[in-house]
Amino acid sequence: MDANRIVVDPITRIEGHLRVEADIKDGKIVDAFSSGTMVRGLEKILRGRDPRDAWAFVGRVCGVCTSVHSLASVRSVEDALDIVIPPNAELVRNIMFSVQQIHDHVVHFYHLHALDWVDIVSALKADPKKTSEIAQSISNYPKSSPGYFSDLQTRLTKYVESGQLGIFANGYWGHSAYKLPPEVNLIAVAHYLEALEWQKEIVKVHAIFGGKNPHPNFLVGGMACSIGLDDVSAINAERLALVGQLLQDGKEFVEQVYLPDLLAIAPYYLEWGGIGGGLGNFLAYGDLPTNGYRDPSSYKFPGGAILNKDLSRVYDVNLRDDSEIQEFVKYSWYNYEGGNDGGRHPWKGETDIHYTGPKPPFEHLNTDEAYSFLKTPRWKGHAMEVGPLARVLIGYARGREDYKELVDSVLRKLNVPAAALFSTLGRTAARGLEASLTATWGLEFYDQLIQNIKNGDTRMAAMEKFDPKKWPAKAQGVGHTEAPRGALGHWIVIEDQKIANYQLVVPTTWNASPRDPEGKQSAYEAALMDTPIADKDQPVEILRTIHSFDPCMACAVHLYDEEGNTIGRVRAL
């Protein structure tokens, strides 16, 4: 094939280290390879440890998803030991989950993804008065006066003229792929800065219930906090009132800033409603229980699987069935005992690292062999996309009115068909829609918690089975959640009161993994196919689609050579 291969390594504005190699022919991507270049290995660290401590280790996988791994972990142990937690603990977990979702989606849109669509330097040309008029036409957010935007533009001008652009220094400013008028760019820059201030406030909810952020405390059997309305050392009335205010502030920021900006930017890039669709297969485990974790029918986020973009049918998913969820390593730098052609259910999974890639420095990976530190998960043999788009589509396809009302209203505003959701733009829009839903649900859970307390129920933990002497000699469990980036599962095997096996199958492993033994691409690679590239030296289009997934490579698996030298560095914002 007469194609030019370009390499973006590392992809920036993500968590962790990701390399993408893409073959370009006639201005479009004709083949793509996604390589995770980090080793995680937490599964090996956990062997032999007390299962009640696992949440504290896995919570340190990443500092972005600050709580979801701990949540999945305690659920896996509770599942294995048949522990049912009190309703208040479930509500507090749901509130913390909702805060994580809102925080992560806002930070992703403004600080990680927006710069693929927003030309920062173009904002210097904006007319502050016109900017104010546009801002006030799309939202009632109070910070929208001409003076506000004029002052911001002055600050930005001094910043640019100083030559100290900091994190903006390597942007592809002026690239032909940027289409926003200067005024919309200025609005986006203003809200980029506003989001920086807002995000440090909303996470205080985690500090109140979990003691700190990142990595708040969890507890097998419930939550490690107590309720005492007049107790200065407990979750008292003052702290509960602050939680309510922070949740309300979060909902207002999503509705007055995030969603209006999303709807203001999208019309300039509607062609991206037909780019980056990828697999057309979607998977979600479900979460946010309203009648206990063990009742999936009560989940605010319904679970299921969609194949081939067919919204008329949603398949049920069984995480215990060893024929449904399997991980393959044929194109990964791991070994399975007995050979690498077959898949393993996580309860029988192995983490035997075996690097066989080229010795640095090298130009390209040998993609005919193993080329990633990510394993390759499959559901019933299918490559699946997980994340906000999967969740929104599954909720929509299951006929949930809250999903249908919100999704249909946005489709009408943009004047696009539902098929436009299967795209890079749809993936980005789904994240905003989901933030709106979750912000509403978070307040519902808060109201329920307050009502329980008023009714005299202050229980936060069930400790009857916390004593290892009461455990069976062998037990296994699975804990799942819907992390901001998608379906997350932790599988645990407990023998003689210790962890015998522990496997994490995380969202970015689903999306960013290498090919399977049949040569089928995973979500990143498939989504890049046919993407137009205007300038192969500044491939902002690759960044748009990859960032639409919000990669988190730390969760999925920094790699240096044996002398400690960095393998590769590419200047890319």
N, C-alpha and C positions, 0 to 999 in steps of 0.2 A: 504494500500500500504506500502510495506517495503522500505521506502525511508528516507534518512537523510535530514533534513531541515537545510540549512545554512542561516545566516543573514548577510548582508553587510549593516551596518548603522553607519555613513553616507557614501554614495558613495562620494568619494572625486574627486578633479579636475573637479568639475562642479560648476555652480552657484546655491546656495541654498542647500536644505536638502532633500535627497532622500534615502529611505530605500528599499532594495530589499530582498525578502525572496524567496528561491528556494529549491525545493525538488530534491535531487540527488538520482538516482538509477542506479546501474551498470555503474557508471562513467559518466552519462549524466543527464541533467536537464529534469525532467518529468513534472514539474509544476512550475510556477513562479508568483510572486505577486509584483507589484510596488506600493509603497505608498509615496505620497507627504506629508511631515510632517511640512509644513509651511502654515500659513494663510496669505493671502494677503489682501482681503477686500477693495480694492480701489473702487470697485463699490459702497460700502456704503458711502465712504468718498465723492464721487462726487455728490451724490444726493443733489439737491437744489443749486448747484453752477452755475456760469455763464459758458455756454458751450465753450466760447472762451478761458477759462482758463484751460480746461480739459487737454490739451496737456502737460502743465507744471506738473500736478500731475501724469499722467500716464507715463510720461517719466522717473519718478523716481521709477518705478517698479523694475528696475534693472540697474546696472552700466555696464553691458556687452553689451547688445543691446542698445546702448546709444541714439539712435534716432528713432528707428522704431515704438515705441509706440506713440511717439509724432506725427509722420507722419500719422499713421493710425487714430489718434484722430482728427487732423485738417481735414483730408479727410472726416471723418464721419460727422463733423459739416458742411463742405462745401456741402456734399451730401444732408444733411437735408435742408439746406437753399438755395440750387441751386446756389452756387457760383462757377464760373469758373475762375481759376487763370491764370495769364499771362504766356506765354511760357517760359520766363526766369526763373520764379519761379519754373516751372516744371523741367527745366533743372538743376537748382541748387539742387532741391530735389533729382533728379536722380543721380547727382554727389555725394552727401552726402550718398545716399543709396549705391552706388557702393563702396565707401570708407569703409562704415560699413561692407559690405559683405567681401571685400578683407581682411580687418583687422581682422575680427572675424574668418574667415576660417584659416588664417595663425596662429593666436594665438591658436586656437583650436588644429590644427595639431601638432604644436611643444610643446606647454606648457600644454595641457590638455590630448591629445590622444597619442602622440608619445611614452610616457613612458610605454604604454601597449605593445609596440612592440620592444622598444629600451632598451637594458640592459646598463645602465649608467656605472656601474663598469667594465663591459667587455671592454669598450673603453680604459682602462689602458693597455691592452695587445696588442693594435694595433701597427702596423708598420707604422710610419708617412709617409715613402716614398711610401709604397703600398697604404696607404690611399689617398695620393695626386694623384697617378695614377688613382685610381677609380674615385675620384672626378672630375678630368679633362676629364675622358672618358664619363661622363654623363652630363657635363655642362661646359659652358665657364665662370662661376662665377670666378672673379679674385682672391678671397681669397681661394686658393687651393694649395699652395706650401707646400713641405715637412716641411719647417721651421715653417709655420703657424700652421700646425697640431702638430708638435713637441712641440711648445711653449704652445699650448692649453693643450696637454697631461700633460706637466709639471705642469701647473696650476691645472688641475684636480687631479693629483696625490697628490699634497700638500693639496688640499681640502679634499680628502678622508682620507689621513693619519692623518689629524688633528682631525678626528672623528666628524667634524661638517658638516654633510651632509645636514643640513637644510631640505628643502622640499623633498630632495631625501632620507631622513633617513628611511622611512618606505616602500621603494620599495621592490618588490619581486625579487631582483637581484639574478641571478643564477638559476632562475626557469626554469624547463625543457621546458616551452612553448616559451622561447626566442630563436630565431633561427638565428639572424643576426651575421655575422662574426665581430670580434672586429673593423675592419677598417670601416665598414658601421656604426657601433655604434658610432665611433669617429666622422664621418661626421655629424651624426644626432645631437650629443652633440654640435658640433661647430655651427651648424645652429640653434639650440635651443637658444644659446646665441646671435647669429646674429639677430634672429627674435625679441629678447627683445629690441635690439637697434632700429631696423627698425620700430617696431610697434608704438613707441612714436612719430615718424615723420609723418607717414601717417595721423594720426588723426588731424594734424594741419589744414587739409582741413575743418573739422567741426568747428574749432575755427575761421577760416577766415569767413566762411559763417554764422555760428551760434553763434559766440561770445565766445564759450568755448567748451570744451570736458572733461568729458562726459556731457550729457544732453544739447546739443546745443539748441538755441532758434528757435522756429517755429512761424508761424502766420497763423491764419485763414484768408484765402484770398491770401496767397502767402508766401513770406519769409521776415523776419524782418531785412533785410539788403538792402543797396542802392548801386547802381553802380555810381561811379564818378572817371573816369580814372586819374584825377589830384587832387583828394580830399584825404587828408591824413586820414580823418575819415571814408571814404567809402571803398567799394571794388574797389581799384584803380588798375592801370596797374601793379604795383609791386606785389600786392597780387594775382592778377590773374596769373601772371607769376609763382609765387610760387606754386599755385594750379596745374598748368600744369606740373611743374617739379615733384611734389610729386606723381601725378598720373602716370607719366612715371616711376618713381622709383618703385612704387608699382607693375606696370606691369613687370618690369625687375626682381624684387624679386620673383614674382610668377613663371615666366618662367625660371629663372636661378637657383632658390633654391628650392622652394616648389614642383613644378611638378617633377623635376629630383629626388628629395629625395623620393617622393611618388613612382615613378617608380623603384627606386633602392631598396626600402624596400619590395614592393608588391611581387616580385617573390619568396621571402623566406616564404611567408605565403599564397600561392595560395589556400591551403585547406580551407582558410576562405572565399573563393569565393563560398563555399557551406554551410556556417554556418551563422546563424543569419538573414535569409531572412524574416521570420515573416509573416505578413499578406498577402503580395502581392497586397494590395490595396493602391493606392497612390492619394494624393490630393494636388492641388496647386490653389491659387486664381489668380496668375499672377501679374506682376508689370513691372516697367520701361517703362512707356508710351512714345511713340514717336509722338503721335498725340493727346495728351490730355488724362487724366486719365479716361475719360468717354468712351474711344474707346479701349476696351480690345483687339481688333484685332491688335492694334499697339504695344502691349506689347512685350518687349524683352524676358521677362519670360512669356510664354503663360500659361493660366490657364486650369484647367480640372481635370478629375478624371479617374483613371485606376483601373479596378477590376480584381482580380484573375490573375495578371501578364500578362494580355492580351494586348499586345502593338498594336494590330490591331484596337483598338477602344478607343477613348478618349471621355468621356462624358462631356458635358457642366455643369457648376455649377452656381446656382443662389442663392446668399446670402440673397436675400429678401424673398424667398419662405419658409414659415414656416414649410413645410414638408421636406425640404432638410437638413438644419443645425439645429440640436437639441442637447441639453445637458441634461444628465440624472444624478441622484444623489442617485440611489438605494444603491450603494456601496461607497458613499461619505459621509463625515461628514457635510451634509447640509440637510435642510428640504425644500420641496416645499409645498406651501399651497394647500391642497386638496389631498396630497399623493405623494409618491416618486417613483411610478412605471412608470409614463409617462414622456416624454421629453418636454423641453421648447425651442422654438426658442428664440434667445438672446433678441429680442425686448420685449419679455414677461418673460425674465429670472429673477430669484430671487437669492439673496446671503444671505441666512439665515443660519448662521453657527450653527451646532448642533453636538458637539463632543460626541460620544458614545463609543469610543474605550477603551481599558483596561487602568487602572490606573498604571502609572509607579511605580517601574520598572517592566517590563514584558519580557518574553522570545520571544513570537510570537504574531503577530496580529491574531485576529479572522476574518479570511477572508471569513467566511460564512456570515458576516454582513459588515457594512461599515468599510473601512480600509484605507481611504485616504482623504486628503483635496483637491484633484483635482476632479472636476466634470468629466463626461464622455461624450465627444462630439461624435456625429455620423453624417455621411452624408447619407441620405436616408436609415438609419438603419445600415449602414456599418461602421465597425471600419476602420480607414484610417491612413496611415503613411504620415506625412508631412516632408518637409526638402529638402536638396540639391538633394538627390536621387530621390525624387518625381518630383522635377522640371526638373532634367536632363532627366528622363524617359518620362515625358510629352512632353518636347521639342523634344526629339528624336522620340517619337511616332507620333507627329504631323507633322513630316517630315521636321523640320527646318534644313536647310543645315549646319548652324553653329554648331548646336548640333551634327548632324550626323557625320560631318567631324572629330570633336574632339573626340567624343566617339569611333568611329570606329578605329581611329588611336591608341588610348590607348589599345583597345581590341587586336589589331594586335600586338602591342609591347609586351603585356603580354601573347599573344597566348591563349586567353580564349574566350569562346562564350559570347554572350550578356546575357545569363542566369546568368552569374557570377555576374552581377550587382545586382541581387536580393540577397544580402548578407551583412554581416558586412564589408567585404573588398570593395564591390561595393559602399556601403554607404560612406566609407572613401574616395574612389577614386572620387566619384561624387562631393564631396566638393572641391577637388582640380581642377577638370574640370570646375566647376562653377566659381571658383576664376579666372581662366584664361579667361573665357568669360566675366565676369564682369569687369576685368581690361581693356579689350579692349573697352567695351562699355563706361566705364567711360571717356576715352579719346575722344570717339566720341561725347558724350554729352558736354564735355569741348569745343571741336572745334565748335560745334553748338552755344554754348553760346557766344564765342568770335566773331563768324560771326554775330550774332544778334546785339551785341554791336557795331561792325563796321558799321552795317547798320543803326545805330541810335536808336535801340530799347533798352531802359534801364529800362523798367517797371519791377517791382518786386512784386507788390501787386495790387489786385482789391478790393477796399474798399467800393464799392457802397452799399453792404448789410451788412456792419459791424455794423451798427446802429440797436440795438434790436427793435426799434420802427417800423422797416420795416419787421420784422419777422412775420410769421403766428402764430396764437395762439398755434398751436400744429404742430410739425414736427418730423419726424424720419429719420435717415440716417444710412448708414453703410460705414465705411472706412476700406479698406484692404491694405495689403502690403505683401511682401514675406520677412519676417525676416530671418536672417541667419539660424535659426533653423526650419523655415517652415512657413506655411500659418498663417497669423495673421489677425484677424478681430475685429473691435470695432463697436458695435451697440449702438446708442444713441437715446433717446426719449426726445424731448424738449417740455415743456409745460409752457406757460406764461413766456418765456424768460429764464427759468431755466432748469437744467437737472432733468428730472423726472425718468429716468432709464438709466443705462449705464452698458454694459456687455462687457467684454473682453474674447474672446475665442482664446487662444494663442497656439503656436506650441507644447510646452511641455504638454499642457492639452490634445491635440490630441494624442501624442505619449505615455505619461506616465500615463494616467488615469487608474482607476480600471475597473473592468468588468462592462458590461451594464446589464440591467434587464434580458436579455436572457443568461447571463453567458459568453458572448463572450469577449475574451481578447482584450486588446489594443496593440499597436505596441511594446512597451518594453517587455511586458509579452510574446507575441507571438514570438518575435525574440529570446528570451532566450531558447525556447523549443528545446530539442535535442542537446544543446550545450555540448560538451565534457568538463569535469572538471578533470584535472590531479591531483590536490591537493585541497581538499575542504577547507583546512586551508589557502590557498593562491589562491583564485579564480580569477586569472588574466583574465580568459576567460570571466567572467561576466563583468568585467570592459571594456574589448575590445568592446563587443557588446553595452553595455549601453553608453559608451563614443562615439561610432560611431554616435549616435544621437545628441551629444553635448547638454546634458540636461541643462535647465535653470528653476529651480524650483521657483525662485523668481517671474518669470513671471507667472508661473502656479498657485501658491497659497502662522521657528526656533521654534521650539515648546519646551516649558518648562512646568514642572508641576506647581501646584499652589504655591509651595514654591520657585520657580525659579531655580530648579535643572535641569541640562541637563538630558534628557531622556536616551540617549545612545551614546556611543562613541566607535568606532572600529578603530583600527590603520590600515589604508589602503591607499596606495598611488594610 
